[in-house]
């Protein structure tokens, strides 16, 4: 099976930006190697290249995770964001309505800088023991539903096999059994962990953090740690990162969207940061009722996400990169490890990017963006059979895309 890597370079205000993505989640360890191509400029002005903070040169990386794998995620959130028919009323086995408003959504999008729309995507923190096809009015997702969302670019995060937190929990087993369950049923290995909440002994999350980081997880979402706002302008310390979760949930007041407006004001303050930032938020269910009083009613979720899309997505200033936690983590990890060399002779430049060895469980392998300080129009020259390359260098001269075969 072939693995595809998409790299893009953007020129904005005289600067190129490069980013990358894979279309195949099953990747093998990529040994250190380099890729290169030529830029033919219209002037002899010297250019300077450096890495960009975020993919597509966005200002805000926004990651939103739904915990516990409730079915409402598939019935309402997935079609709202990806486009499709939103489920109507659906009373689950717990006597809660996990459905939505029954409307059809055209999807919520941002762009990759070339005018190509990319749908908003979320992360799914799941418990393998809860996933199944029964009962018919089940409250949790099925394996096919999880797979469909994963195939659409949503990420799946380890949330413990049974969501166990009480006294006597074998935390190591919770971590490893869930990893094995997802691998067996979906064919990939999770690499990020979200500590489950609930009745527990003091400090239980520390044991989850320790066992997750020691058994394949690169970072953990917990109660105390980095964030909720991470400045990504400079190199980010991702080594065994513990991230402090910020929850969004509906209030008892069902009139209007005052509670959601409060969360939106917080997000607006994050967007105003002078530096590019990464911001994470979490919730639980997204159906018509506030499940366990820890969730978002669908009306609130729809209002929240639609407002974000209209302000920061393709219909707004297009400053958002709406991507799951794992995708952003892997982008920043690789951004801080690639080595870029640029040599220019008159109107011709050679770009060489040295790639590090990438962990086997990485899904995306996103190459960091590049800045090229030149307003010149350009053409790309490459005879490599390993990738396809295209650009708008002759027109708006802002973007180059490379897809490795």
LODRENDREN-257559 format. One record per residue (C-alpha): residue in three letters; residue number from 1; x, y, z; chain. Coordinates in steps of 0.2 Angstrom, whole numbers, m for minus. Layout:
<rs>
aa=ala	i=NUM	c1=X	c2=Y	c3=Z	ch=A
...
</rs>
This chain:
<rs>
aa=unk	i=1	c1=0	c2=0	c3=0	ch=A
aa=unk	i=2	c1=7	c2=17	c3=m5	ch=A
aa=unk	i=3	c1=9	c2=31	c3=8	ch=A
aa=unk	i=4	c1=5	c2=49	c3=2	ch=A
aa=unk	i=5	c1=13	c2=64	c3=9	ch=A
aa=unk	i=6	c1=6	c2=81	c3=4	ch=A
aa=unk	i=7	c1=18	c2=96	c3=6	ch=A
aa=unk	i=8	c1=12	c2=114	c3=2	ch=A
aa=unk	i=9	c1=22	c2=130	c3=1	ch=A
aa=unk	i=10	c1=13	c2=147	c3=3	ch=A
aa=unk	i=11	c1=19	c2=164	c3=m2	ch=A
aa=unk	i=12	c1=10	c2=178	c3=8	ch=A
aa=unk	i=13	c1=17	c2=195	c3=9	ch=A
aa=unk	i=14	c1=33	c2=189	c3=0	ch=A
aa=unk	i=15	c1=34	c2=173	c3=11	ch=A
aa=unk	i=16	c1=32	c2=154	c3=6	ch=A
aa=unk	i=17	c1=24	c2=142	c3=18	ch=A
aa=unk	i=18	c1=26	c2=123	c3=17	ch=A
aa=unk	i=19	c1=15	c2=110	c3=25	ch=A
aa=unk	i=20	c1=11	c2=91	c3=23	ch=A
aa=unk	i=21	c1=m1	c2=77	c3=26	ch=A
aa=unk	i=22	c1=m3	c2=59	c3=23	ch=A
aa=unk	i=23	c1=m18	c2=50	c3=17	ch=A
aa=unk	i=24	c1=m14	c2=33	c3=24	ch=A
aa=unk	i=25	c1=m15	c2=31	c3=43	ch=A
aa=unk	i=26	c1=m5	c2=15	c3=42	ch=A
aa=unk	i=27	c1=13	c2=21	c3=41	ch=A
aa=unk	i=28	c1=30	c2=12	c3=44	ch=A
aa=unk	i=29	c1=45	c2=21	c3=52	ch=A
aa=unk	i=30	c1=52	c2=33	c3=40	ch=A
aa=unk	i=31	c1=71	c2=33	c3=41	ch=A
aa=unk	i=32	c1=81	c2=49	c3=39	ch=A
aa=unk	i=33	c1=81	c2=55	c3=21	ch=A
aa=unk	i=34	c1=79	c2=71	c3=11	ch=A
aa=unk	i=35	c1=68	c2=78	c3=m2	ch=A
aa=unk	i=36	c1=72	c2=93	c3=m14	ch=A
aa=unk	i=37	c1=66	c2=103	c3=m28	ch=A
aa=unk	i=38	c1=70	c2=119	c3=m38	ch=A
aa=unk	i=39	c1=62	c2=136	c3=m37	ch=A
aa=unk	i=40	c1=64	c2=147	c3=m53	ch=A
aa=unk	i=41	c1=61	c2=165	c3=m48	ch=A
aa=unk	i=42	c1=58	c2=180	c3=m59	ch=A
aa=unk	i=43	c1=71	c2=191	c3=m50	ch=A
aa=unk	i=44	c1=88	c2=188	c3=m43	ch=A
aa=unk	i=45	c1=83	c2=195	c3=m26	ch=A
aa=unk	i=46	c1=90	c2=184	c3=m12	ch=A
aa=unk	i=47	c1=78	c2=174	c3=m2	ch=A
aa=unk	i=48	c1=78	c2=168	c3=16	ch=A
aa=unk	i=49	c1=69	c2=152	c3=21	ch=A
aa=unk	i=50	c1=63	c2=147	c3=39	ch=A
aa=unk	i=51	c1=50	c2=136	c3=46	ch=A
aa=unk	i=52	c1=32	c2=142	c3=49	ch=A
aa=unk	i=53	c1=23	c2=139	c3=66	ch=A
aa=unk	i=54	c1=7	c2=131	c3=60	ch=A
aa=unk	i=55	c1=1	c2=121	c3=45	ch=A
aa=unk	i=56	c1=m6	c2=132	c3=31	ch=A
aa=unk	i=57	c1=2	c2=147	c3=40	ch=A
aa=unk	i=58	c1=m13	c2=148	c3=51	ch=A
aa=unk	i=59	c1=m14	c2=159	c3=67	ch=A
aa=unk	i=60	c1=m24	c2=147	c3=78	ch=A
aa=unk	i=61	c1=m23	c2=128	c3=79	ch=A
aa=unk	i=62	c1=m40	c2=123	c3=87	ch=A
aa=unk	i=63	c1=m42	c2=106	c3=93	ch=A
aa=unk	i=64	c1=m59	c2=99	c3=100	ch=A
aa=unk	i=65	c1=m61	c2=82	c3=108	ch=A
aa=unk	i=66	c1=m77	c2=73	c3=113	ch=A
aa=unk	i=67	c1=m74	c2=61	c3=127	ch=A
aa=unk	i=68	c1=m81	c2=44	c3=131	ch=A
aa=unk	i=69	c1=m87	c2=39	c3=113	ch=A
aa=unk	i=70	c1=m105	c2=43	c3=114	ch=A
aa=unk	i=71	c1=m116	c2=40	c3=99	ch=A
aa=unk	i=72	c1=m122	c2=58	c3=98	ch=A
aa=unk	i=73	c1=m105	c2=62	c3=91	ch=A
aa=unk	i=74	c1=m109	c2=52	c3=75	ch=A
aa=unk	i=75	c1=m127	c2=56	c3=74	ch=A
aa=unk	i=76	c1=m125	c2=75	c3=76	ch=A
aa=unk	i=77	c1=m107	c2=82	c3=77	ch=A
aa=unk	i=78	c1=m100	c2=72	c3=62	ch=A
aa=unk	i=79	c1=m113	c2=77	c3=49	ch=A
aa=unk	i=80	c1=m114	c2=95	c3=55	ch=A
aa=unk	i=81	c1=m95	c2=97	c3=53	ch=A
aa=unk	i=82	c1=m92	c2=85	c3=38	ch=A
aa=unk	i=83	c1=m108	c2=88	c3=29	ch=A
aa=unk	i=84	c1=m124	c2=77	c3=29	ch=A
aa=unk	i=85	c1=m140	c2=73	c3=37	ch=A
aa=unk	i=86	c1=m141	c2=76	c3=55	ch=A
aa=unk	i=87	c1=m150	c2=63	c3=65	ch=A
aa=unk	i=88	c1=m167	c2=68	c3=73	ch=A
aa=unk	i=89	c1=m173	c2=63	c3=90	ch=A
aa=unk	i=90	c1=m165	c2=47	c3=96	ch=A
aa=unk	i=91	c1=m169	c2=40	c3=114	ch=A
aa=unk	i=92	c1=m154	c2=30	c3=120	ch=A
aa=unk	i=93	c1=m153	c2=15	c3=132	ch=A
aa=unk	i=94	c1=m150	c2=28	c3=146	ch=A
aa=unk	i=95	c1=m167	c2=37	c3=141	ch=A
aa=unk	i=96	c1=m158	c2=52	c3=135	ch=A
aa=unk	i=97	c1=m160	c2=60	c3=118	ch=A
aa=unk	i=98	c1=m144	c2=58	c3=108	ch=A
aa=unk	i=99	c1=m151	c2=65	c3=92	ch=A
aa=unk	i=100	c1=m150	c2=82	c3=84	ch=A
aa=unk	i=101	c1=m162	c2=93	c3=74	ch=A
aa=unk	i=102	c1=m164	c2=82	c3=59	ch=A
aa=unk	i=103	c1=m158	c2=96	c3=47	ch=A
aa=unk	i=104	c1=m145	c2=93	c3=33	ch=A
aa=unk	i=105	c1=m128	c2=102	c3=35	ch=A
aa=unk	i=106	c1=m117	c2=108	c3=21	ch=A
aa=unk	i=107	c1=m102	c2=106	c3=33	ch=A
aa=unk	i=108	c1=m91	c2=118	c3=41	ch=A
aa=unk	i=109	c1=m74	c2=122	c3=33	ch=A
aa=unk	i=110	c1=m57	c2=132	c3=33	ch=A
aa=unk	i=111	c1=m46	c2=132	c3=18	ch=A
aa=unk	i=112	c1=m28	c2=126	c3=15	ch=A
aa=unk	i=113	c1=m23	c2=143	c3=7	ch=A
aa=unk	i=114	c1=m27	c2=138	c3=m11	ch=A
aa=unk	i=115	c1=m45	c2=139	c3=m9	ch=A
aa=unk	i=116	c1=m48	c2=121	c3=m6	ch=A
aa=unk	i=117	c1=m60	c2=118	c3=8	ch=A
aa=unk	i=118	c1=m56	c2=106	c3=23	ch=A
aa=unk	i=119	c1=m70	c2=101	c3=35	ch=A
aa=unk	i=120	c1=m68	c2=104	c3=53	ch=A
aa=unk	i=121	c1=m63	c2=88	c3=62	ch=A
aa=unk	i=122	c1=m63	c2=83	c3=80	ch=A
aa=unk	i=123	c1=m54	c2=70	c3=91	ch=A
aa=unk	i=124	c1=m63	c2=55	c3=99	ch=A
aa=unk	i=125	c1=m57	c2=49	c3=116	ch=A
aa=unk	i=126	c1=m64	c2=31	c3=116	ch=A
aa=unk	i=127	c1=m66	c2=16	c3=128	ch=A
aa=unk	i=128	c1=m64	c2=0	c3=118	ch=A
aa=unk	i=129	c1=m75	c2=m10	c3=130	ch=A
aa=unk	i=130	c1=m90	c2=1	c3=127	ch=A
aa=unk	i=131	c1=m89	c2=1	c3=108	ch=A
aa=unk	i=132	c1=m102	c2=m11	c3=100	ch=A
aa=unk	i=133	c1=m118	c2=m14	c3=89	ch=A
aa=unk	i=134	c1=m130	c2=m18	c3=103	ch=A
aa=unk	i=135	c1=m143	c2=m13	c3=109	ch=A
aa=unk	i=136	c1=m151	c2=m5	c3=95	ch=A
aa=unk	i=137	c1=m153	c2=11	c3=105	ch=A
aa=unk	i=138	c1=m136	c2=10	c3=111	ch=A
aa=unk	i=139	c1=m128	c2=25	c3=119	ch=A
aa=unk	i=140	c1=m110	c2=22	c3=113	ch=A
aa=unk	i=141	c1=m103	c2=22	c3=96	ch=A
aa=unk	i=142	c1=m101	c2=6	c3=85	ch=A
aa=unk	i=143	c1=m84	c2=0	c3=77	ch=A
aa=unk	i=144	c1=m91	c2=5	c3=60	ch=A
aa=unk	i=145	c1=m96	c2=23	c3=66	ch=A
aa=unk	i=146	c1=m79	c2=25	c3=73	ch=A
aa=unk	i=147	c1=m70	c2=19	c3=57	ch=A
aa=unk	i=148	c1=m80	c2=31	c3=46	ch=A
aa=unk	i=149	c1=m76	c2=46	c3=57	ch=A
aa=unk	i=150	c1=m57	c2=40	c3=57	ch=A
aa=unk	i=151	c1=m57	c2=38	c3=39	ch=A
aa=unk	i=152	c1=m64	c2=56	c3=37	ch=A
aa=unk	i=153	c1=m49	c2=62	c3=46	ch=A
aa=unk	i=154	c1=m55	c2=62	c3=64	ch=A
aa=unk	i=155	c1=m42	c2=55	c3=77	ch=A
aa=unk	i=156	c1=m45	c2=42	c3=90	ch=A
aa=unk	i=157	c1=m37	c2=44	c3=107	ch=A
aa=unk	i=158	c1=m35	c2=32	c3=121	ch=A
aa=unk	i=159	c1=m47	c2=35	c3=135	ch=A
aa=unk	i=160	c1=m44	c2=18	c3=145	ch=A
aa=unk	i=161	c1=m52	c2=2	c3=140	ch=A
aa=unk	i=162	c1=m67	c2=3	c3=153	ch=A
aa=unk	i=163	c1=m66	c2=21	c3=158	ch=A
aa=unk	i=164	c1=m61	c2=14	c3=175	ch=A
aa=unk	i=165	c1=m56	c2=27	c3=189	ch=A
aa=unk	i=166	c1=m62	c2=19	c3=205	ch=A
aa=unk	i=167	c1=m51	c2=12	c3=219	ch=A
aa=unk	i=168	c1=m42	c2=m4	c3=214	ch=A
aa=unk	i=169	c1=m41	c2=1	c3=195	ch=A
aa=unk	i=170	c1=m26	c2=m7	c3=186	ch=A
aa=unk	i=171	c1=m21	c2=8	c3=176	ch=A
aa=unk	i=172	c1=m8	c2=0	c3=166	ch=A
aa=unk	i=173	c1=m21	c2=m13	c3=160	ch=A
aa=unk	i=174	c1=m33	c2=0	c3=156	ch=A
aa=unk	i=175	c1=m20	c2=9	c3=145	ch=A
aa=unk	i=176	c1=m13	c2=m7	c3=136	ch=A
aa=unk	i=177	c1=m30	c2=m16	c3=134	ch=A
aa=unk	i=178	c1=m38	c2=m1	c3=125	ch=A
aa=unk	i=179	c1=m23	c2=1	c3=114	ch=A
aa=unk	i=180	c1=m24	c2=m18	c3=109	ch=A
aa=unk	i=181	c1=m43	c2=m16	c3=106	ch=A
aa=unk	i=182	c1=m42	c2=m2	c3=94	ch=A
aa=unk	i=183	c1=m27	c2=m10	c3=85	ch=A
aa=unk	i=184	c1=m37	c2=m27	c3=83	ch=A
aa=unk	i=185	c1=m53	c2=m18	c3=77	ch=A
aa=unk	i=186	c1=m47	c2=m3	c3=68	ch=A
aa=unk	i=187	c1=m30	c2=m8	c3=63	ch=A
aa=unk	i=188	c1=m20	c2=7	c3=70	ch=A
aa=unk	i=189	c1=m11	c2=11	c3=86	ch=A
aa=unk	i=190	c1=m16	c2=26	c3=96	ch=A
aa=unk	i=191	c1=m3	c2=38	c3=102	ch=A
aa=unk	i=192	c1=m12	c2=51	c3=113	ch=A
aa=unk	i=193	c1=m20	c2=47	c3=130	ch=A
aa=unk	i=194	c1=m35	c2=56	c3=138	ch=A
aa=unk	i=195	c1=m37	c2=53	c3=157	ch=A
aa=unk	i=196	c1=m55	c2=47	c3=161	ch=A
aa=unk	i=197	c1=m64	c2=56	c3=174	ch=A
aa=unk	i=198	c1=m76	c2=50	c3=188	ch=A
aa=unk	i=199	c1=m76	c2=43	c3=206	ch=A
aa=unk	i=200	c1=m58	c2=40	c3=211	ch=A
aa=unk	i=201	c1=m44	c2=41	c3=224	ch=A
aa=unk	i=202	c1=m34	c2=57	c3=225	ch=A
aa=unk	i=203	c1=m20	c2=57	c3=213	ch=A
aa=unk	i=204	c1=m27	c2=43	c3=202	ch=A
aa=unk	i=205	c1=m23	c2=54	c3=186	ch=A
aa=unk	i=206	c1=m5	c2=53	c3=190	ch=A
aa=unk	i=207	c1=m5	c2=34	c3=188	ch=A
aa=unk	i=208	c1=m14	c2=36	c3=172	ch=A
aa=unk	i=209	c1=m1	c2=49	c3=166	ch=A
aa=unk	i=210	c1=14	c2=38	c3=171	ch=A
aa=unk	i=211	c1=7	c2=22	c3=163	ch=A
aa=unk	i=212	c1=1	c2=30	c3=147	ch=A
aa=unk	i=213	c1=18	c2=39	c3=144	ch=A
aa=unk	i=214	c1=27	c2=23	c3=147	ch=A
aa=unk	i=215	c1=17	c2=13	c3=135	ch=A
aa=unk	i=216	c1=16	c2=22	c3=119	ch=A
aa=unk	i=217	c1=7	c2=38	c3=122	ch=A
aa=unk	i=218	c1=17	c2=54	c3=117	ch=A
aa=unk	i=219	c1=6	c2=66	c3=128	ch=A
aa=unk	i=220	c1=m8	c2=65	c3=140	ch=A
aa=unk	i=221	c1=m23	c2=76	c3=143	ch=A
aa=unk	i=222	c1=m26	c2=77	c3=161	ch=A
aa=unk	i=223	c1=m31	c2=90	c3=175	ch=A
aa=unk	i=224	c1=m15	c2=100	c3=178	ch=A
aa=unk	i=225	c1=m2	c2=103	c3=165	ch=A
aa=unk	i=226	c1=2	c2=114	c3=149	ch=A
aa=unk	i=227	c1=m10	c2=125	c3=142	ch=A
aa=unk	i=228	c1=m24	c2=128	c3=139	ch=A
aa=unk	i=229	c1=m15	c2=141	c3=127	ch=A
aa=unk	i=230	c1=1	c2=135	c3=120	ch=A
aa=unk	i=231	c1=12	c2=148	c3=111	ch=A
aa=unk	i=232	c1=19	c2=139	c3=96	ch=A
aa=unk	i=233	c1=30	c2=153	c3=88	ch=A
aa=unk	i=234	c1=45	c2=145	c3=95	ch=A
aa=unk	i=235	c1=50	c2=127	c3=98	ch=A
aa=unk	i=236	c1=38	c2=118	c3=109	ch=A
aa=unk	i=237	c1=43	c2=105	c3=122	ch=A
aa=unk	i=238	c1=32	c2=90	c3=118	ch=A
aa=unk	i=239	c1=42	c2=77	c3=127	ch=A
aa=unk	i=240	c1=30	c2=68	c3=138	ch=A
aa=unk	i=241	c1=18	c2=83	c3=138	ch=A
aa=unk	i=242	c1=4	c2=83	c3=151	ch=A
aa=unk	i=243	c1=m10	c2=95	c3=145	ch=A
aa=unk	i=244	c1=m23	c2=103	c3=156	ch=A
aa=unk	i=245	c1=m41	c2=100	c3=149	ch=A
aa=unk	i=246	c1=m53	c2=114	c3=147	ch=A
aa=unk	i=247	c1=m71	c2=108	c3=146	ch=A
aa=unk	i=248	c1=m86	c2=116	c3=137	ch=A
aa=unk	i=249	c1=m104	c2=111	c3=142	ch=A
aa=unk	i=250	c1=m121	c2=118	c3=142	ch=A
aa=unk	i=251	c1=m129	c2=126	c3=157	ch=A
aa=unk	i=252	c1=m146	c2=123	c3=165	ch=A
aa=unk	i=253	c1=m153	c2=138	c3=156	ch=A
aa=unk	i=254	c1=m160	c2=133	c3=139	ch=A
aa=unk	i=255	c1=m165	c2=150	c3=133	ch=A
aa=unk	i=256	c1=m153	c2=158	c3=121	ch=A
aa=unk	i=257	c1=m134	c2=155	c3=120	ch=A
aa=unk	i=258	c1=m127	c2=165	c3=134	ch=A
aa=unk	i=259	c1=m116	c2=151	c3=141	ch=A
aa=unk	i=260	c1=m109	c2=147	c3=123	ch=A
aa=unk	i=261	c1=m106	c2=166	c3=121	ch=A
aa=unk	i=262	c1=m95	c2=166	c3=136	ch=A
aa=unk	i=263	c1=m85	c2=152	c3=129	ch=A
aa=unk	i=264	c1=m84	c2=161	c3=112	ch=A
aa=unk	i=265	c1=m77	c2=176	c3=121	ch=A
aa=unk	i=266	c1=m64	c2=166	c3=129	ch=A
aa=unk	i=267	c1=m59	c2=159	c3=112	ch=A
aa=unk	i=268	c1=m59	c2=177	c3=104	ch=A
aa=unk	i=269	c1=m47	c2=182	c3=117	ch=A
aa=unk	i=270	c1=m36	c2=167	c3=112	ch=A
aa=unk	i=271	c1=m37	c2=172	c3=94	ch=A
aa=unk	i=272	c1=m30	c2=190	c3=98	ch=A
aa=unk	i=273	c1=m14	c2=183	c3=104	ch=A
aa=unk	i=274	c1=0	c2=191	c3=94	ch=A
aa=unk	i=275	c1=9	c2=174	c3=92	ch=A
aa=unk	i=276	c1=2	c2=159	c3=83	ch=A
aa=unk	i=277	c1=m6	c2=147	c3=97	ch=A
aa=unk	i=278	c1=m13	c2=130	c3=100	ch=A
aa=unk	i=279	c1=m29	c2=129	c3=110	ch=A
aa=unk	i=280	c1=m38	c2=113	c3=115	ch=A
aa=unk	i=281	c1=m56	c2=111	c3=122	ch=A
aa=unk	i=282	c1=m66	c2=95	c3=127	ch=A
aa=unk	i=283	c1=m84	c2=90	c3=130	ch=A
aa=unk	i=284	c1=m94	c2=74	c3=132	ch=A
aa=unk	i=285	c1=m111	c2=71	c3=123	ch=A
aa=unk	i=286	c1=m118	c2=82	c3=109	ch=A
aa=unk	i=287	c1=m136	c2=76	c3=108	ch=A
aa=unk	i=288	c1=m152	c2=85	c3=112	ch=A
aa=unk	i=289	c1=m150	c2=83	c3=131	ch=A
aa=unk	i=290	c1=m135	c2=88	c3=142	ch=A
aa=unk	i=291	c1=m129	c2=70	c3=146	ch=A
aa=unk	i=292	c1=m124	c2=68	c3=164	ch=A
aa=unk	i=293	c1=m123	c2=87	c3=165	ch=A
aa=unk	i=294	c1=m106	c2=86	c3=157	ch=A
aa=unk	i=295	c1=m111	c2=89	c3=139	ch=A
aa=unk	i=296	c1=m117	c2=101	c3=126	ch=A
aa=unk	i=297	c1=m134	c2=101	c3=120	ch=A
aa=unk	i=298	c1=m134	c2=99	c3=101	ch=A
aa=unk	i=299	c1=m142	c2=117	c3=99	ch=A
aa=unk	i=300	c1=m128	c2=124	c3=109	ch=A
aa=unk	i=301	c1=m115	c2=113	c3=100	ch=A
aa=unk	i=302	c1=m122	c2=119	c3=83	ch=A
aa=unk	i=303	c1=m122	c2=137	c3=88	ch=A
aa=unk	i=304	c1=m104	c2=136	c3=95	ch=A
aa=unk	i=305	c1=m96	c2=127	c3=80	ch=A
aa=unk	i=306	c1=m106	c2=137	c3=67	ch=A
aa=unk	i=307	c1=m101	c2=154	c3=75	ch=A
aa=unk	i=308	c1=m82	c2=148	c3=76	ch=A
aa=unk	i=309	c1=m83	c2=143	c3=57	ch=A
aa=unk	i=310	c1=m91	c2=159	c3=52	ch=A
aa=unk	i=311	c1=m78	c2=170	c3=61	ch=A
aa=unk	i=312	c1=m62	c2=160	c3=59	ch=A
aa=unk	i=313	c1=m66	c2=148	c3=45	ch=A
aa=unk	i=314	c1=m69	c2=150	c3=26	ch=A
aa=unk	i=315	c1=m83	c2=162	c3=28	ch=A
aa=unk	i=316	c1=m73	c2=172	c3=40	ch=A
aa=unk	i=317	c1=m55	c2=177	c3=41	ch=A
aa=unk	i=318	c1=m49	c2=159	c3=38	ch=A
aa=unk	i=319	c1=m36	c2=160	c3=52	ch=A
aa=unk	i=320	c1=m41	c2=144	c3=60	ch=A
aa=unk	i=321	c1=m33	c2=126	c3=58	ch=A
aa=unk	i=322	c1=m47	c2=116	c3=65	ch=A
aa=unk	i=323	c1=m38	c2=99	c3=68	ch=A
aa=unk	i=324	c1=m38	c2=85	c3=81	ch=A
aa=unk	i=325	c1=m25	c2=86	c3=95	ch=A
aa=unk	i=326	c1=m15	c2=71	c3=87	ch=A
aa=unk	i=327	c1=m13	c2=80	c3=70	ch=A
aa=unk	i=328	c1=m7	c2=96	c3=78	ch=A
aa=unk	i=329	c1=5	c2=87	c3=90	ch=A
aa=unk	i=330	c1=13	c2=78	c3=76	ch=A
aa=unk	i=331	c1=14	c2=93	c3=65	ch=A
aa=unk	i=332	c1=23	c2=103	c3=79	ch=A
aa=unk	i=333	c1=34	c2=88	c3=83	ch=A
aa=unk	i=334	c1=40	c2=87	c3=65	ch=A
aa=unk	i=335	c1=41	c2=106	c3=62	ch=A
aa=unk	i=336	c1=54	c2=107	c3=76	ch=A
aa=unk	i=337	c1=65	c2=93	c3=69	ch=A
aa=unk	i=338	c1=67	c2=95	c3=51	ch=A
aa=unk	i=339	c1=82	c2=103	c3=43	ch=A
aa=unk	i=340	c1=80	c2=115	c3=29	ch=A
aa=unk	i=341	c1=94	c2=120	c3=17	ch=A
aa=unk	i=342	c1=91	c2=133	c3=3	ch=A
aa=unk	i=343	c1=104	c2=138	c3=m10	ch=A
aa=unk	i=344	c1=101	c2=151	c3=m23	ch=A
aa=unk	i=345	c1=111	c2=155	c3=m39	ch=A
aa=unk	i=346	c1=104	c2=171	c3=m48	ch=A
aa=unk	i=347	c1=86	c2=167	c3=m52	ch=A
aa=unk	i=348	c1=86	c2=148	c3=m47	ch=A
aa=unk	i=349	c1=85	c2=141	c3=m29	ch=A
aa=unk	i=350	c1=87	c2=124	c3=m23	ch=A
aa=unk	i=351	c1=76	c2=118	c3=m7	ch=A
aa=unk	i=352	c1=82	c2=103	c3=2	ch=A
aa=unk	i=353	c1=72	c2=97	c3=17	ch=A
aa=unk	i=354	c1=80	c2=83	c3=28	ch=A
aa=unk	i=355	c1=67	c2=73	c3=37	ch=A
aa=unk	i=356	c1=71	c2=64	c3=54	ch=A
aa=unk	i=357	c1=66	c2=47	c3=58	ch=A
aa=unk	i=358	c1=47	c2=48	c3=62	ch=A
aa=unk	i=359	c1=39	c2=37	c3=75	ch=A
aa=unk	i=360	c1=29	c2=22	c3=68	ch=A
aa=unk	i=361	c1=13	c2=27	c3=76	ch=A
aa=unk	i=362	c1=12	c2=44	c3=68	ch=A
aa=unk	i=363	c1=m2	c2=46	c3=57	ch=A
aa=unk	i=364	c1=1	c2=63	c3=48	ch=A
aa=unk	i=365	c1=20	c2=66	c3=45	ch=A
aa=unk	i=366	c1=16	c2=84	c3=41	ch=A
aa=unk	i=367	c1=31	c2=94	c3=35	ch=A
aa=unk	i=368	c1=33	c2=111	c3=43	ch=A
aa=unk	i=369	c1=29	c2=127	c3=32	ch=A
aa=unk	i=370	c1=43	c2=137	c3=25	ch=A
aa=unk	i=371	c1=44	c2=156	c3=23	ch=A
aa=unk	i=372	c1=53	c2=163	c3=7	ch=A
aa=unk	i=373	c1=56	c2=181	c3=9	ch=A
aa=unk	i=374	c1=53	c2=186	c3=m9	ch=A
aa=unk	i=375	c1=38	c2=194	c3=m18	ch=A
aa=unk	i=376	c1=44	c2=186	c3=m35	ch=A
aa=unk	i=377	c1=33	c2=175	c3=m45	ch=A
aa=unk	i=378	c1=41	c2=158	c3=m48	ch=A
aa=unk	i=379	c1=40	c2=141	c3=m56	ch=A
aa=unk	i=380	c1=44	c2=124	c3=m49	ch=A
aa=unk	i=381	c1=55	c2=112	c3=m57	ch=A
aa=unk	i=382	c1=56	c2=94	c3=m51	ch=A
aa=unk	i=383	c1=59	c2=77	c3=m60	ch=A
aa=unk	i=384	c1=58	c2=66	c3=m45	ch=A
aa=unk	i=385	c1=47	c2=51	c3=m47	ch=A
aa=unk	i=386	c1=44	c2=51	c3=m28	ch=A
aa=unk	i=387	c1=31	c2=66	c3=m28	ch=A
aa=unk	i=388	c1=20	c2=77	c3=m38	ch=A
aa=unk	i=389	c1=21	c2=95	c3=m37	ch=A
aa=unk	i=390	c1=10	c2=110	c3=m42	ch=A
aa=unk	i=391	c1=9	c2=128	c3=m38	ch=A
aa=unk	i=392	c1=0	c2=145	c3=m42	ch=A
aa=unk	i=393	c1=17	c2=153	c3=m44	ch=A
aa=unk	i=394	c1=13	c2=161	c3=m61	ch=A
aa=unk	i=395	c1=m3	c2=169	c3=m54	ch=A
aa=unk	i=396	c1=m5	c2=174	c3=m36	ch=A
aa=unk	i=397	c1=12	c2=166	c3=m32	ch=A
aa=unk	i=398	c1=7	c2=160	c3=m15	ch=A
aa=unk	i=399	c1=7	c2=141	c3=m14	ch=A
aa=unk	i=400	c1=16	c2=126	c3=m19	ch=A
aa=unk	i=401	c1=10	c2=108	c3=m15	ch=A
aa=unk	i=402	c1=20	c2=92	c3=m16	ch=A
aa=unk	i=403	c1=13	c2=75	c3=m14	ch=A
aa=unk	i=404	c1=25	c2=61	c3=m11	ch=A
aa=unk	i=405	c1=21	c2=44	c3=m18	ch=A
</rs>
